[in-house]
Every structure is written in C-alpha cells, then in structure tokens.
Amino acid sequence: MWHAVKTLNAHNGYVCALIAKVARYSVSAALRKESVALVYKSHGDPMQVLKLQKLNLPALGDSEVLIKMLAAPINPADINMVQGTYAVLPELPAVGGNEGVGQVLEVGGHVTSFRPGDWVIPRDAGLGTWRKELVLKEHALLRVPSDIPLACAATLSVNPCTAIRMLSDFENLQPGNSVIQNAANSGVGQAVIQIAATKGIKTINVVRNRPNFQTLTEYLQSLGADYVITEESLRKPEMKDIFKNIPHPRLALNCVGGKSATEMLRHLQHGGTMVTYGGMAKQPVTAPVSSLIFKNVKLCGFWMTQWKRDHEHEMGELNEMISSLCSLIRQGKLKAPAYTEVPITDYKTALENAMKPFSSSKQILVM
C-alpha cells in the first residue's frame, strides 16, 4: 500500500513537472508570437509611411533561425527603398532596413551553422532588419564574432564590405599609391580611409563645404585621411601642391556624380579607374573626352548587393572578407562610422537625423 502511494506521488510529481515545463514553453512561445517592426505599406516619405506595429512571427521551420535583433543602422539605400527609388524593392507591406546584427534565440532541427547565443548578420538585402525579432532561413545569415563592438557588427555587411571590395577588385594598389574619393565622410568613405591606411595607400578625401569643415577634417584625419578637401578645391590650382607629395591617384571612388565625378576624373593618372557606387547629386557621370582618349581612364560601377549575389555559392570568399574586416576591428584599425544610438520606439527622430543634409552621424536603431 505504502509503495503504491509513493509510486502515485512520484507519478504525480512527474506529471506536474511535465505540465509546468509545457506551460513554460507555451508562455515562452506565446511571448514570441509577435514582434514589433517598422512597416511600410506604400512607398513615399519615410516619415509618413513607416509605422511601428506588431507582426506575427511564423512558426520556426527545421531549416530556420529565430533571431533577436540587437541593432540596425539607417543607410541611404534603406531610405531609397522606402521611397521606392532603389534598384530592388521588396513586396509590400515590407519591413524597413537591410543591415544589422542579431542574436540567435532558437534554431530549427536541421540547422547546423548556428546555435543560440551566436551573433548573425543578414547575407543579402531586403530582409527587413528594423524589428525586434524575425525568423530567417539558415542560408540567409552569416555568423560574426560577438567580441567586436555592437556598432561595428551592426554596420559591417554594407559599408566596410563595399570599401574593401572597391580597394581590392579594380586596381592592383600598392603601398604609396593614392586613391581619391568624394562623400568621404559617408560610411563607405570612412571605411575606405581606414582600410587604405592599413595598406599604406594615401587618400585624398573630398567633402562638401560646411560650417564644421575643420572639425570634420580633424575627425577624418584621426581615421587616417592624408588630405581632406572641399568639392570646390578639386577645381583649383592648389591640387598641384598635393601631387608634389603623392602620385596622382590610380583609383577614384564616386558616390556623388555630376561635377564632382568629372573633376575627380581629371586628376586620375593614365589608365586609372573611377568606380561609381552612388549618385547623391542625382546627376549623371560626365567624362571628359580627353580623359577617355588620351589618359585611357576606365569607368566602372559597383553594387555590394550584386557582388554578394554573384558570389552566392562562394561562401569561402565572403567569410574570408568578413573575417579580415573583423580582424581589423579587433586590432583597432577599423571603427564604426560616427554614430548615434536611438531606441526603435524613437524611430522618427532617427529618420529625421538620417535625412538631414551634412549629417555625419550614422543613426543606429537599438532594439
């Protein structure tokens, strides 16, 4: 009799523990059922069309990963995508944001590349990173080390990758060579300065004139910039003084277009290359005939999204690039661009600051 009671109590204890475990799981699942995201249902002014709202999270599939987003920047391409003017547009309604870093909360039964606690970044654009949680396929993610600063991880997959590819893929640059770039205070521009400095490559950095030009100059020089000049200086005789100290650039990086691009072309050495990766002035790139005929300069374009898609099946090269960038970060040779952290609930402030002219601080949404 006593044995039966003990057995029944043990059984009841097991059942109670099982019920408690299921209850905890159910509560946990219920808590994860919804996420908060910045959603737009139509294209237009981001300040008007983006709304913070709840979204249902899908059930976790065998090859999927549940991610808690930690931080996600606001890039010009993100703004253009919401406006409807970017080269690739997700189906509407869509969640804003193409870049950011998250932490793995849970993995599907067939997932082998990640485990809970890992930091991950999206491999491609258009996945919608301005949200608190999301579920993605395993192959849509890349793992990054969690021992680098959060802001560096959040801004890793676009600007530094663009910078290192443009410095590596178009000209065989050697220590002592020079590069000229406009929009030098942009995220890409700051990464170019730092990566070039590690390779012994000199940089001529062009920015728009502004009230705090001297402060900006000192900041870019602290990153390793050799020369910082205004757009107007490109057309002045003083440029000759620069080329008394360093050679004419073999590579020009253009994110502006219009007169700025034309003037940079004039300073390229024979056979040099200008790579266009943006068009902030919304004006075409015009090349002087003399530069094409007598200097044999080359005009190319670059888009990081396309590079990743072209190398979709070459994970080794992509992982090697991320690894080399993280190594520079750990050594203190590559910092995140100047940034301001803003809670996602205060997204309108972040958007307003991101779209201001002469903005030199990257807005990063923290979740």
N, C-alpha and C positions, 0 to 999 in steps of 0.2 A: 504494500500500500504506500509506504513512505517513498519507495523507489519510483512508483508511478507518479506521485506528486512532484518529486524532484524532476522527473523527465518532462512532466507537463509544464512546470515552471521554466525549465531550460528552453523548451519549445516555444513557450510564450515569449520568453526573453529574446529569442532569435527572431520571432515574428515581429516583435516591437522594434527591434533594431533594424530589421529589413524595412518596415513601414517608415521609420524615421529617415533611413537612407533614401528611400524613394521620395519621401516628402521633401528632403533637402534638394534632391536632384530636380524635382518638379518645380520647387521655388526658384532654384538657380536657372532652370530652363525658362521659367516664366519671366524672370528678370531680364533674360537675354532676348526675349521675344521681340522687343522693339529697340530700335536705335534712333538717335537724333541726328539729322543731317541737314545740310544746306542744299535745298532742292530748287530747281527752276523748271517751270512747266512751259515756258516760251522763251525765245531769245530776246535780248534787249539790254537796257541799262541794268548792270548787276545790282545796283542799289534798290531797284524796283522789283526785279523778277526773282531774286534769291530770297527764299523764306526758310526759316528754321522750323522743321517739322519732324514728327515721328514717322519712322518707317518700320515695317515688319521685317524681321530677319528671317531668311529662308532656313529650312532645316539643314543641318550640316551633312553634306554628302560624303561618301567614302574617300573621294579624292580632293576634298575641300578643307579649308583652314578658316577658323574663326579668329578674327583679329580685332584687338582693341587699338584704335588709332591713338597715337600719342601726340603727334604734331604734324601740321601740314602747311606749307607756305602758300602765299598768293603770288603767282607768277603772271607776267603779261599774257602768256598763252592761255592761262586759266580765264582771265578776263575776256580775251578774244573769243574763247569757246562759249562763254555765257552770252556774249554779244551776238554770236552766230557768224563770226567772220574768220574763224580758224579753218585750217585745211581739213581737219577731221572733227566731226560733230557726233556726239552720242545721241541715241534715240531719246526723245523727250517723253515724260519728265526724266530729268537726269540730276545726279548729284555733282556739284562742282568739285574742282580740284583734280590735279593729275599727279601730284607728288606728295610725299610724306613718309613718315615712319610709324609702324605699328608694332604691337607686341602680340605674339601668338597666345591665344587663350585655350584653344582646343583644336585637335586635328582629327580628320576622318580616319577610318580604319586602314585605308590603303596608302596614307601619306607617309613617306619615308624621309623627306628632306628637312622637315621641321618638327619641332617639339614645343610644348608650352613653355613660354618664357623667352623664346627667340625673338629678336628684332628682325623685322622684314620691311622691304620697300617694294612698291609695285614695279613690275618689269616693263610695262607698257603704259601708254597714256589712256585717258578716258575711263578710268576705273572708279573715279569719284572718291576722293580722299577727304573731303570736308565733311566728316561724320565721325561719330563716336565708335561705332562697331560696324564691321562688314564681314561677309563671307566671300572668299575668293578661291579659285582653283589653285592647286599646288603650283602648277607651272606658270602662274601669273605673278609669282613672287620671287624675290631674291633675299637671301639672308645677309644681314650686315652685323658686324660685331657691336655688342652693347657697351663696349668700353670707350666709345668715342662720344663726344658731346651730342646731346639730343638735337640741337640745331644743325649740326653738321650732317647727322643721319637724315634729318627731315629734308635737307636741301641737297642731297648727294646725287640723286639719279638724273638730274637735268643739267644744271649749270656746270658743275665740275666735269661731268662726262663730256659735255659739248666742248668745253675748253681743251681737255686733253686730247680729244679726237682731232680737233682742228689744228692743234700744235703738232700732231704726230702724222696725220694722214695726207697732207698736201705738199709739204716741203720737207726736205731732209735737213732740218735745222741743227746747227752745231753751236757749241759754246762760242759766244762772241757775235753770233748773228743777231739780227734785230727783227722785231715784229711791231707793226703799228696797228692800233685798234681804236675805233670810236665806241661811244657808250661804255667807256672804260670803268665807270662807276657801277655798272649793272652787275648782276650776279655772275654772269659769264665773264665779264671784264675783270672782276676781282679775282676770279679763279685763274684766268689767263695770266695775270700779273704774278700770282704766287707760284703757279706751276712752271712758268717760264724762268722765274728766278732760281728754282731748284736745278734747272738745266743750264744755267749760265747764259740765258738768252735775254738780250736787252729789250725793253718795251718802251714804246712811245705811245702815250695814253691820251686820247682826245676826249674831252667832255664839253658839254655846253657851258657857256659862261653863266655865272650865277653869283648871288651875293656872298655865299660862303665858299667861293672858289679856293681861297687859300687853305681853309680848314679841310676841304675835300682833297686838295693836293697833298697835304701833310698825311692824311689818312692813307691815301693810295701809296705814297712813298713808304709808309710804315709796313705795307704789304710787300714791298719790293719794287715798286714802279721806279724806272730810271728817269723818265720825263713825263710830266703832266702838262698838257697844253689845251687851249680852247679851240673850238671849231674855227674861229677867226684866224688863229695863229697858223693854221695849215696853209693859208694863202699869203703869208708874209715872208719877207726875206730872212727873218730870224731862224727859219727852219734850217738854213745853211749852217748855222752855228752848231746845231745838233749833230749834223753829219760830218763835222770836223772831229767829233769824238767817237762816233759809232758809224758802222756802214749803213747804207740805205737798206730798208727792210726787204727781206725776201718774201714776207707774208704780211698781208693786210686782212684784218678781220672786221667785217662791216655789219653792223646791226642797225644802221640808220638809213642809208640810201641817200638819194639826192646829191646836193653839192658836197656833202661830207665824204661820200664814197668817191666821187670824182677827184677831189683833192687828194685823198689818200693814194689813189691810183698813180697820181703824178709823181709821188715820192718812192714808188716801188723801184727796185733795181731791175735790170734787164732779166727777163724770163721769170719774174716774180709772179705770185698768185694772190688774188683777192678772193676771199671766201665770204659770201653773204649768208648770214644766218638769221637776219631780222630786217625789218623795214619800218623803224619807228617814225621816220619822217613821212611815211606814206607817199614817197616819191620814187620814181624809177631810178635804177642804177644807170648812169650815163658814162660811157667810156670814151675818152679822147681817142680819136683815130690814130694819133701819133703814138700813143701808148701801145696800141694793138699792133701797129705795123713795125715801128722802129724799136720798141722795147719788148715786144713779144710777150706781154703780160697775159696771164690766164685768168678768166673769171669763172668761179665755181659757186655752187650753193651747198649748204649743209643743213640737215634737219636730223636732230638726235633720234626722234621717233622712228624715222625711216632707217637710220643706221641699225637700231635695235631690231627692227623687223627684218632687215636684210641678213642679220646675224642671229636670227631666231633659233637656228639649230646649232649654233656655235657657242654653247654656254661657257666653254673654257675661256674664250676671249673676253666675254662680258664679265665673267667672275674675276679674271685677271685684272681687268681695268678697275673694277670696284675695289679689289684687294690693294692695288697700288695706290689708289686715292686714299683709302683708309690708313695705309701706312704713312702717307704724308701727313694726314690729320694727327696721327699718334705722335709723330715727330715734331708737331707744332709748326709744320711748313705749309699747311693748308687750313685756313679758318673758314667758318661760315661767313657769308656776307653780313655786313652790319644789319642787325635785325631787331625787331620789336615783337615780343610775345603778347598775343591778345587772346583772351578766352573766346571760344567759338560762339558763346552767347552774346558777345560784343562784336559780332562779325561786321556790322555796318561801319563801325569805327575803323576796323582793319581795311575794309574795302575802300573807304574814303581816303585813307592814308596811302594805300597802294596805288590809287589812280591820280594822286596829286602830281603836278609837274615838279621836277627836280627832287623827287623822293629818293633818298639814299639809304633808306632803312627797309629791309625786307620784312613784310608783315607775315608772322607765323602764327597760325591758329593753333592753340593748345586745347586739348580735349578734356 
